[in-house]
Amino acid sequence: MVSYVIPNLANACRILSLVSESEQGLSLTELEQRLAIPRTTTFRILQTLCQQQLLEKQGKRYQVGTSLFKMSFNLVSSSKLSRQALPFLQKLALSTGMTAQLSLPHTEGALIVEVCDSPNPLRMAARPGTIASFNCSAAGKIFLAFLHFDKITQFAEQGLFTAKTQQSLVAPEELKLDLQRILGRGYATDDQEYHQDVRCLSAPIRDERGAVVAAITVTAPTSIFARNQFVDVAQKVKKAAIDIGLTVYRPQLAANQK
């Protein structure tokens, strides 16, 4: 029987699968050992995948690349989470008068996958597909605090923390203090740290195990979103995050609470 399988294409698929499952990424040696294929073959496949931006090299390790994330973004945009979160984003935008966003964890920060614009004519928000930095976006700080707190020094050494404004936190020790406050109160703020004259507030969305899988954020110009509103707005954002988590991951419990 004739086989139409292309061996190196199959190996490339195996590499993509292995790398996508690894938080830290994988080195050439690790991939060679796991795949049991020649080093030169593994290297050529990796170079091809990097050229197509399906993977990217960070130091000696290979991680998921921009093109693969864009593919996943297209899938996520029509996923259950994005679809079922939309009514809550719309409700939050109306109740706060701010733009509401849904973000997912990304190797470089927060990947925005859904946006519901503010009803106000004066609005500020990044669009779906934008990757917001870990250290100076509210959603990025949620993922940094709840998923990557132990990697802050490592991320800093990799150059993931850059200053967008004069208010941006870049030094690991400063970030740790801010992240400890986030862990304590359950929400993160970006006070003109990503864009001047813009404030954001974000809360984590948890799955049925209690693990943080996404973040919901509101954003608005400083003329609309004052610091003294943080506590009141945080209550609304945190409630929306809880409601989304229940609806998507624990629908029976959500139904019982109605």
N, C-alpha and C positions, 0 to 999 in steps of 0.2 A: 504493500500500500504506500502510495506516494505521500510524503510529509511536506506540507507547505509552511512549516514553522521556520522562521529565520532565527538561528541560534543567538546571534548577538543582539537582535531586537528583543528577544525573550530575556536575555541577560540585562539589557537596559531597563526593562520593566521591573525585573527583580531588584535592581539597584535603586530605582525610584521608590519602590515599595519599602525597602529596608531603610533608606534615608528618611522617608516621610514618617516612619515609626520611631525615629530616634530624636529625642529632644536636643541632645548635644551635637548631632550630626555624626558622621562616620568618616574615618580616615581611609586612605587607599589600602593600607595594610589590612584594616579590619574588614573592608569589603572583599578584598582578595581572599581572605581566610574563610569568610562566610559563604562566598559564592563558589569557591573551589575552582576558579578559572585563572588562567595565566595573568600575571601582574600587568604585562604590556597590554593585554586585551582589556582588562579592567580600566587601565589608565586611559586608553583611547576612547572607551565608552564614556568615561567621566568627562573627558575634554569635550566630546560632542554634546553631552547633556548640558555642560556649562555654556558652551557656545550658543545653544538654543535657549539659554536662561531657564532651563528646567531645574538645574541645580546651580549652586554658587559655592565657591570655596572661601572659607573663613579660616585663615591660618592653614593648618594641615587637615582640616575637617571639611567635609562636603555637607551642605544643607540645602533645603528646598529653595528653589530659585523663584524669581519674579513671575515667569511665565506660568509655572505650576500653580502659584498662588492665584494668579488671575483666572486660571481654569477652575480652581476650587471656589473662587469668589462667585463665578457664574453659576456654579452648582448650588452654593450656599444661598444665593439670592432667591432661589426658588425652593429652598428647603423648608421643612416644618418650622424650625425656629424663626426664621425670617418672616415667614408667612403669618404665623400665629402671633408674633410680637407686634406686627404692624398696628393693630387696633389699640394696643397699649401705648405705642409711640404717639399715635394720633391724639389719644386722650391726654397724654402728658403734655404734648405741645400746646393743646388748647388750655389746659388748667394752669400752666406756668407762663404761657405767652412766649415760650422759647422754642428753639429748634431741638428736636429729640433725635438721637442717633442710637443705632445698635452696632456694637463692635465685637469682633472675635479676636482671640489671641493670635499673634503673628511673631515670627522670630525677631522682628525689629521693633515691635510695638503693638499697636491696636489697629486691626483692619476694619474699617468702617464698611458695613454691608447694607445698611438701611438708613435712610434719612427721612424724617417727616418735618417739613419746614414750619417755622413759627408763623402764626397768623398775623404777626406784626410786620409792617412794611420794612422795618429796619431789622435785618437778620444777618447772622454770621454762622456759617457752618461749612465744613469740608464735605465733599460729595462721596458717594459710594465708590469703593476701590482705593480710597486714600489710606495710607498707612501712617498713623500718628505716632510720634516718638514715645518710647517708654517713659522718659524722665520728665517730660514737660506737657503731656496731655493727661487729662483726668482719667480716661479709659486706660491709657498706657500705664499709668501709676496703679490702677486697680490690678492689672495683670502682673505688674512688677511686685506689688505687695503680697498678693494672694498666691501667685504661682512661682515667682522667681526671686524671692527675697534673699535666698542664699547664693544667688548668682550676681549680685550687684557689682562686686569688685570685678568679676570676670567680664561682665557686660561693659563696664567702664574701660577695661583694658582693650576690649575689642572695638572701642570707639563708637558704641551705640548711644552714648549720652552726649548730645550736642546742645549748645545754647541757641535757642530761637529768639529770645529777648533777654533783656537785662535781668528779668525775674526768674529765668530758667535755672533749675537746680541741676548741677552737673557733678559736683563732688560726691563720691559715694557716701561719706558720713552725713552730709546734709540730706541726701535722699533717704538714708535709713531712718533718720529722725522723722521725716515727713511720712514715710511709709508706716512707721510704727503708729503714728496718729491715725492713719487711714485704717489700719487693722483694728484699732480701738473703737473708732466711731462708725465704721462700716461704709464710708463713702470717701471719694477723693475729689479734690478741687484743682483746677488750673486757673490761677489768678493772674492773667496776662503773661503766662509763662510760654505759651505757644504762639499766640498773636497778641500784639499790643492792643489794649482797649477791648479785650474779649475775655469773658470768664466762662468756665465750664464746671459742671459737677457730675460725677459718675458714681454708679453703684454696681456691685457684682450680681450677675444672674447665676444661680446654682442649679445643677441637675439633681436627679433623684438621690444621688449619693452625698450631696452637699458640696460637690466640687464646683469651683468657679469655671464656667464654660463660655461666658460672654459678659458684656457690660452694657448698661444703658446710660446715656449721657444727655444732659441738656446744655445748650450753649447759647450765649446771647452777648450783645455789646455791653460794656460796663455801664453805659447810660441806662440800661434796662435792668441789668443783673447786679445789684449792689451786694457788698459783703454781708450786710446785716440780713440778707435774705437766705444765706446759706442753710441755716438750720431748717427753716420752713420748706425750702425747695428740696432739701435732702430727704425729708419725710416722704414727699411725693415720689421722688425718684426711687427711693428704696422700696416703697410699696409697689411701684410699677415693676421693679426687678423681681420682687417676690411673686407677684401675680403672673408674670411671664414664666418664671421657673415652674410654678405649680401647673399652669395651663399646658405647657409643653412637655414637662417631664413627670408630672404627677396629676394627670387629668382627673382621676377619680376623686382625689382629695379636693381639687379645685371645684369640682361639681358639687361636692358635699357642703362647701363653704358658701355656695350661692343661696 
